[in-house]
Amino acid sequence: MTSKPVTISEAIERVKEREVVAVFPEDDIIKRNFLTGKLTFAGFTKEGLADFRVIPEEGRKVVVPENKKYPAVDGFWWRGDRAKWFKIPDHAEAWVVSGSGEKPARFDSSVTREHFSVFWKTLPGLGWASSLRGGVSEPGFYLNAGPSRIGVAWPF
């Protein structure tokens, strides 16, 4: 049984939905969606979301989040901490959940701040790749300096 070929846009949608797709090295867009940090916001009001800014993988400008999944991110800024941002390495996925939101079924660790928690999981064995590039290997709040410096200043 042969399957019909998919277009790049169909393949990207499948990647976003975490379906298995045949990936060829020249398909850079598809690779970027596989090996990038992922972030989901859940259970927030519009006012609650206004306290966050998502940093896309390109890292040049920030986005006011919605209660949804973002497939390619570096992390996020939170209004409550001017010095630190939450870094999501390429091998990790994180969920930012309001006090009334539902936590993910499976996660490796979490941290709680005012009115929200961040849960995350990582792909085992890939943290070393981030460390080799001089980056951080675990998700978390990091100072905007040294190996965890991001090209986007605190946006509030």
HUQUI-V750390 format. One record per run of one state. SS is the DSSP state (h for helix, s for strand, l for the rest). FROM is the first residue (numbers start at 0). LEN is the number of residues. If there is no record, write none. Layout:
SS,FROM,LEN ; SS,FROM,LEN
This chain:
l,0,7 ; h,7,9 ; l,16,11 ; h,27,7 ; l,34,2 ; s,36,6 ; l,42,3 ; h,45,4 ; l,49,2 ; s,51,5 ; l,56,5 ; s,61,2 ; l,63,5 ; s,68,10 ; l,78,5 ; s,83,4 ; l,87,4 ; s,91,7 ; l,98,10 ; s,108,5 ; l,113,2 ; s,115,7 ; l,122,4 ; h,126,6 ; l,132,7 ; s,139,4 ; l,143,2 ; h,145,3 ; l,148,8
